[in-house]
Amino acid sequence: MNLKDQYYTPKELAEMWKMKIGFIRQEIRDGKLQCKHFGRSVRITKEQVTAYIENFVD
């Protein structure tokens, strides 16, 4: 992980993808969308988003 990595919150992804935040959280709980935990905060890197999308398209 690099300090220059771009991070998204579940709320930001939900807004970008026009989905409910519950869907994003469920994908994280199911292990389909990888994330990083910083205490109680959850952040998703751009690379993790790309991997999720590529996996979703397959």
ABEGO torsion letter per residue (X at the ends): XBAABBBBBAAAAAAAAGBBAAAAAAAAAAGABBBBBBEABBBBBAAAAAAAAAAAAX
